[in-house]
Amino acid sequence: MVTDTGQIAQALDVAHALWPDVPRGAALLARLATAGAQALGQDAQARQAAVDALVDFGDAYSPEYVSRMREEWPQ
């Protein structure tokens, strides 16, 4: 059960503006959740692509420096 107040209400307002044919309630919340999950997945892919692009800069730094920097990256 989700209460249509506060931030949830704002999110549903935005979703309803995008999908006015979907009734406000469970169906709209499901559509919003699905769209949010897709956006998060795309964002994660974009971040990974950026990290992968940075790996090519390894030639610009000594192997020791690159190794130390990689040790600090979150897993």
ChimeraX attribute file (.defattr): number of C-alpha atoms within 10 A of each C-alpha:
attribute: neighborCount
match mode: 1-to-1
recipient: residues
	/A:1	4
	/A:2	8
	/A:3	9
	/A:4	15
	/A:5	10
	/A:6	8
	/A:7	10
	/A:8	13
	/A:9	13
	/A:10	12
	/A:11	15
	/A:12	20
	/A:13	16
	/A:14	13
	/A:15	19
	/A:16	19
	/A:17	11
	/A:18	11
	/A:19	15
	/A:20	12
	/A:21	9
	/A:22	15
	/A:23	11
	/A:24	16
	/A:25	13
	/A:26	12
	/A:27	11
	/A:28	19
	/A:29	20
	/A:30	11
	/A:31	16
	/A:32	19
	/A:33	13
	/A:34	12
	/A:35	13
	/A:36	12
	/A:37	12
	/A:38	12
	/A:39	12
	/A:40	12
	/A:41	12
	/A:42	12
	/A:43	12
	/A:44	12
	/A:45	12
	/A:46	12
	/A:47	12
	/A:48	12
	/A:49	12
	/A:50	11
	/A:51	11
	/A:52	11
	/A:53	10
	/A:54	10
	/A:55	12
	/A:56	9
	/A:57	10
	/A:58	12
	/A:59	9
	/A:60	8
	/A:61	10
	/A:62	9
	/A:63	11
	/A:64	9
	/A:65	10
	/A:66	15
	/A:67	12
	/A:68	10
	/A:69	10
	/A:70	12
	/A:71	9
	/A:72	8
	/A:73	7
	/A:74	5
	/A:75	5
